[in-house]
Each structure stands twice: as structure tokens, then as C-alpha cells.
Amino acid sequence: MIGHLRGKVTEKSGNTIIVDVNGVGYEVMVPTPDYEASTLDEERKFYTYHAVRENSEELYGFSSLTAKKIFELLISVQGIGPKAGIAIMSLAEAEEVRNAIANGDTAFISKASGVGKKSAERVIVDLRDKVGIPSRYGATEVKFGTAVSAAEPDEALDALIALGFPLKEATAALENIDTSLPVEERIKLALKK
């Protein structure tokens, strides 16, 4: 299993990039926010999901551990495969996707390519209790499809997930902690809860 890759982005096409790691080029499918944030000849780290099927092997990459965990939750839903999962993750930043699921926003999820209304409803029913509380309420807007710069992932949330917190508990631990505090301070405060 390939957990992550760190290397130079050498090619971009569609939502696929080639990451050169010491002379070996890995083809990685990434969601739109990560694709648009990647520039050629830039060194990047991607947390990867290695999908092995009977007739193919594919790598899916994410700039944050939170995005990877949300993707893994998405593909655990019956009828949602890796391609549909990437399509959902391509709608907006990982936090926006998580927030849409937490709010039960089926209209947002169904805007993903290859995801119909019934599949979107299944995603909400299966994952709403697993993604944590909403960070904000109301409808979520599709932010990608046009060139929009990617926001920074929440490093404190990524750190808590890396420490073994499930996504739901990690978001709950960071609730009501001032986001303007340094990452280390936010993590300390979350761990004291």
C-alpha cells in the first residue's frame, strides 16, 4: 500500500498529475482543488489511496489527510466508487464537502459527475453521523470547475486524524477553538477536551 508520495509534479492532464519521485513517475488522480493548486516542477506531497481492482491499479491523491479520510468514507458507501468519490471531492475543498454532508445537502452532492439524487441521498444517510458537526449551516456552493485558488487545509484537523482520532471526533474536538490560534495551540486545546 502506498500511503503518500512526495515529489515533483512533472505533468498535468485532466484531473491526473504525474509525480516524479526519485526518477519514478506515479500517475495520480486528484480532485480539482488539488489539481488547480499544483504547478509544474513544484514539489508536492499527496496522501494516497491505492485502488486495486481485477484489471487495474489506480492512485488517488489528496493534499490533506482530512481529504483522504473523507474520500475513504465516500467510497465506503454502496454505489460510490473511487471515480464518483473523486467527482464529489472535486466540487469544493474537503471541508466544504464534509460540511455539505454534515448539513444533509443532497443537492450539492448530486452535482458531482456520475452521482445521481439517490446516490447523494445514500451518501448523506450513511455518512452524516460519521463526518462530525457542520462548521457552518446552509447550502454549499460548488466552487470548482473554474480556476479558483485552493484554500489551505486545516493542519490541526490533519494532525488529530494522524494521531488516530476519527474524523467525527477530531472535528468535535476542534469545535469552538479559535482558528486564528497557532496550529500547535489548537491541537493542545483539542487534546485537553
Secondary structure as GFF3:
##gff-version 3
##sequence-region A 1 193
A	DSSP	beta_strand	4	13	.	.	.	ID=ss1
A	DSSP	beta_strand	16	21	.	.	.	ID=ss2
A	DSSP	beta_strand	24	29	.	.	.	ID=ss3
A	DSSP	alpha_helix	32	37	.	.	.	ID=ss4
A	DSSP	beta_strand	43	52	.	.	.	ID=ss5
A	DSSP	beta_strand	57	62	.	.	.	ID=ss6
A	DSSP	alpha_helix	65	75	.	.	.	ID=ss7
A	DSSP	alpha_helix	82	89	.	.	.	ID=ss8
A	DSSP	alpha_helix	94	103	.	.	.	ID=ss9
A	DSSP	alpha_helix	106	109	.	.	.	ID=ss10
A	DSSP	alpha_helix	117	127	.	.	.	ID=ss11
A	DSSP	alpha_helix	155	162	.	.	.	ID=ss12
A	DSSP	alpha_helix	167	174	.	.	.	ID=ss13
A	DSSP	alpha_helix	183	192	.	.	.	ID=ss14
###
